[in-house]
Amino acid sequence: MCSSIIKLFNKLISIPSISPNDMGCQKIISKELLNMGFSIKNFDIKDTKNIWAEIGNKKNGKTLNFLGHTDVVPSGNLSNWKFDPFVPTIYEGKLYGRGSSDMKGSISSFIIAIKRFLHNFKNNMKGRITILLTSDEEGNAKNGIKKVVKKLIKNKEKIDYCIIGEPTSEKFLGDTIKNGRRGSLHLKLFLKGKGGHIAYKDYSENLIHKASFFINDLIKLDWHDKFNNKDENTNVQVSKIFSEDTVENMISENLFIRINFRFSYKISVNYIKSYVKKLLNYYKIKYNMKWKLSAKPFVNKNSRLLNSVVETIVFFNKKKPNVSMSGGTSDGRFIKKMKPEIIELGLLNNTIHKPNEFVKISDLKKLSKIYEKIIEKLLL
């Protein structure tokens, strides 16, 4: 079956499915799934392709869902690539191509894992396997899983377990899995001061000076998450500071600041908002603000899915994986509305979104076996 993984992988990598354009990836996958006995529903929303595939009997047991995306980020400067990013190339045991790790490799691995499982145990399967794919994960994510989940809930669909094929591994396959993600809260601050001549500081109010104290206090704050892995704690990043353009001898009366909060499930949005306001008031800064919550945090603690994934990885690696909530957001923030147990497990993430993205052939094969073993634990 290793050749089957590579064959499917090569077909998918050959398609320049820059988000949100699927460009035919899901047609290839649908054909493979139909031959395996799946039924398929298409949820095409504006420029985004989404499919929901299922096989088995949901009344006879639990539903295990595999979640993925067929879109990729742009390749960037082609001169930085050893090989054409959309011509799958094998070199020194590695498969090169845009989307190889994020996440066409994982999709290929779990589809072939399901194919093997059905070949061996279809008549003994207790429950149902579903697959949910979108072409809108790397972009704005407006017409992908977010909207499909609403339709699925309206249709009274239920998912018990969800495995997301995002590239979670760091140094070797299976060393890290995600049992949740931090939330993401954006803030746009519009500060108002008192402009004036730069030589007469007592007659003006330098917002840049004032804001520097505010920012310093904000980024140094101990949010009391206290996770063992510091990357899981609430983190504040100032991404932009902009003052209106003035002549050299003027202090501007306006300042714009953009801030992102990656916050854990131990911290509330209201707490963050109230602290920011408290700090601004402390420094007597006049302000207007706009908040945007792009993702709520979620966590999957002790559960059958988490335990099954950990046991499976120990079986193959002889070592427990690091269970983490670090990193950015994923489509897990949308699928969680269906209230499944969620785990993210995929390939190495050290080359994702970079030139010369690649995956080891041995890792594709091993990941597929890991997925297959997990299916057996949950549905037999």
N, C-alpha and C positions, 0 to 999 in steps of 0.2 A: 504493500500500500504506500510505501515511501514514494514510489514513482508517481502514484496518483496525486499525492500532495504537491509534488513539484510541477506536475502537469497543470493542475488547477492554479497553483501559484503563478506560473509563467503566463497563463492566460490573463489573470487579473493584473499583474504588473505591467503587461503590454498595453494596458488601457490608461491613458492620461486623465484619470478621473479627478481633476482638480475641483475641490469643493466649490459649489454643491453639485457639480455635474457628474453623474454616474457613468455616462458614456457607454453603457452596455454591460457593466460588471454584474449587475443584478440579474440580467438576462442569462448570463453564463451560469451563475449560481442557481437560479430558478430551474434551469434545465437539468442540472445535476440533482437537485432536490426532488424534482418531479419523477425522475428515474428511480429515486430511492423510495417513492411512495408518499411523499409529502403533498399536502394541499397548500395552495399559496393564495394569499390575498395581496393585491397591490394597493398601496396608499400613496398615490402620486399627489403631492401638494405643491403647486406652483412649479418652481424650478428643481424640486427635490423628489428623488425616488426613494420609496420605502417599501419593504416587503415584510409580511408576516407569514411564516410557514409553520405548519404543525403536522405531527404524526403521532398516533397513539390515541388513548382514551383517557380524557381528563377525569372521568367519573371512576376510573379504576385505580387511581393513585395520584401522585403529585405531578406537577408540571415543572419541568426543568427548561429554562430559557437560556439560549446563547445570544448575546447582544453584541453587535459589531457595526462598523461603518466602512463603506466602500470608497469614500472620498479620501483624498490625500492633499497635503499642502503643495504649493508650487515647488518646482525643482531648484529654483534660484539660478545662479550663474552656471551655465553648462560647462564652462572651462574648469570648474572646480571638481567635476566628476571624472572618475577614471573611465566610466562606461556611460552610454546613453541611459538616463534614468528610467526610460520607458522601454528599454530593450533588456529583458531579464538576462543576466549574465552570471555564469558560474565561474568563480575564480578562487582557487585554494580552499575549496570546501565551503565557500560562502556564496549566497545568492544576492546579487546586487540589484537595486531598483527602488524607485520612490514608492513608499508604502509597504516595503517588505516587512518591516517591524511594526509599523503603525498604519493599518493593522491587517493587511491582506494575508500576511503569513499566518496569523492566528485564525483568521477566517478559514483559510485552506486547511489548517490543522484540525479545527473542530468539525468541519464538514466531513472530512475523511474519518475522523474518530467516530462520528455518528454513523457513518456508512458501515464501518466495521462492526459497531455495536448492533445495529439492526440486522446485519448478516448473521451474527452469532446468536442474538437474543431477542429478536423481534417478537416472537410468540410468547416469550416469558416476561416482556416488559410490563411493569406495573406503573401506569401513568402515561405521560405525554412528554414529547420533546418539541419545543418551539424554537424558532429562530427569528430574530427581529433585526433587520438591517436598514441603515439609512445612508444617504449620500450627503448629509448635512450635519457633520459633527465637527469638522475642522474649521468650518466657517462660522456663521452667526447662529446656527442651531435653532433657527426659528421654525422651520417647516419639517423637521425630522422627528426624532423620538418624542420631543415635547408634545407635538400635536397628535402623533400616532397613539401615544399613551392615553390621551383623552378619548380617542375613538374606541380604543380597546376597553377602557373602563365603561364607556357608554354601552358597548356590546357585551358587558358583563364577563369579560375575559379575566382570568385569574392566573397569576404566576406564583409559584411557591419558592423556586430557587432561580437565581439569575447569575450566570457567569459572563463577565464582560472581558473580551479579549484584548484589552488595552495592554501595551508593553510595560509590565510592572517589574520585570527582573532587572537587576543592576549589575552584578558581576558574573553570575552564572544563572542558567535557566532555573526558575523556581526558588531563587533565594529570597525573593520578596513578593508578597501578595498584598492587595489592598482590601481591607475589610470596611472601608468607608472613605469619605473625602471631607476635607474642610469646606466650609462655606466661603463664598466670595461676595464681599460688599464693597461697592465703589462709592467714592465721595468726590464731588466737585465743589470746591470752596471758592467763593467770590468775596474777597476781602476789600473793605473800604477804609482808607486812611485819610491823611491830610497832606496833599502835595505841597511842594514849595521849592525854594532855592536850596541847592545842595550844600551851600556854605553856611546856611542859617538853620541848623538842626532844631533849635528851640521853637521855631515857627512852623515846623512841619512834623509829620509823623511817618517815620520810615517803616513801612509795612514789612519789608524784607527782613529788617532787624527783629521786629516783633515776632514775625512768623517763624524765624529761626529758633527762638526759644520754645514756641509752641510745638514745632516739629521735633525738636530734640527731646522734649518731654514725652511726646507721643510714641516715638520709636523706641524709647528706653523703658517704656512702661512694662512692668511684669503683670501679664494678664492672668497669672495663676492657673495656667492649664496644667503644668507640671507633668507632661508626658515624658517617658524615658527617652523617646526619640524627639529631639528638639525640633525637627522639621515638621512635627505634627502640632506644635504649639501655635497659638495665634501670632500672626506675623503682619507687620505694617510696612508698606512700601510706598514711598512718595515717588510718583512716576513723572510728574511735571510741575514746574513752577514757572509762571509767566507773568511778567509785568509789562504794561503797555510801553510802547517805544516812545522815548522822550529824548530831548537833547541832553548833552553830557552834564549840564549843571542843574538838572531838575530831579527831584524825587517824585516818583509816581504816586498817585493817590489810589491806584487799584492794583490788586494782586490776585492771580488765579493759581490755585493749587489742586492737583489731582492725586488722590490717595486710594490705595486698595488695602482692604483688610481680608486676609485669609484666616478665618476664625474657626475654632474647634467647636464641637457640640457642647462643650462645657461653658461656652460664652454665648450670650444672647445678643441679637441685633440691637435691642433697646439699650442694653448696657453699653455697647460701643458708641451708639449715638449720644447717649447722655454724658458719657465721659468726654467726648470730643467737644460738646457744647460747654461743659464745665471748664475745660481747659482754655477754650477761646474766651470765655467770660473772665477767667482768672487773669489773662493777659490784656483784658479790656480791648479786644479786637472786634470791630464791627463786621458782620458777615451775613451772607446768604449762602445757603447750601442746597445741593441736590444729591439725594441718595439713590442708589440703584442696587438692589439685591439680585445678583445673577445666579446664585446657588445657595441653598441651605445646606448645612452640614448633615451628614448621616453616618451612622456606624452600625456595623453588624458584629455584635459581640458573640458570646457562646451560642452556637447554632449548629444544626446538623450539617448545613452546607460548609461552614467554616471548618468544622471538625473533619469532614470528609476530604476537603481539599488539603488540609494540613497532613492528614494521615497518608494521603496519596503521594504527596511530595516527599514525605519521610520515606515511603516505600521506594521511591526512585532515587532520591538524593542521600538517603541515610542521615538526613539532617532536617530539623524543623526550619520552615521559612520564617523570615521576619514579617510580622503582620503589622501593616502600616496604614496610615491615613494621609500620608504626605503627598505632595505634588499638586497639580492643578485640578480643575473640574473635569468631569466626564459625563457621559449620558446616564450614568447612575443617578444623577440628581433628578432626572425625569422618570426613570423606571421605578424609582422608590415609591412613587405615588400609587403603584399597584401593590405595594407592601410585601415584596418578596424578600427573602434573605439574599444579600448581594455580596459577591466576591469578584474582584478583578484579578485576573491571572493571564499573563501573556509573555511575550518574548522580551529580549533585552532592550532597554530603552536608551542605550548609549549612542546610537546613531540616528535616532528619530529626528525628523525635520532638518537634518544636516545633509550636505553633499555626501555621496557614497554611502547612503543608507544600505544596510545589508542584514542578512540573517544567516546563521550557520545552518547548513542542511541537517546536521545532526540535531540541532535544536528544534527544527520543524518536526522531525520524526519523533523526538522525545515528547514534545508538547502534545502532539496528537495522542500518544499513548497515555499521557497524564489525563487528558480530557476523557479519553475512553474509560479509564479506570474510575474516574469520578462519576461518570454516567452509571456505571455498573453498581457503584455503592449506593446511589440515590434511587435507581429505578428497577432494581432486581430484588 
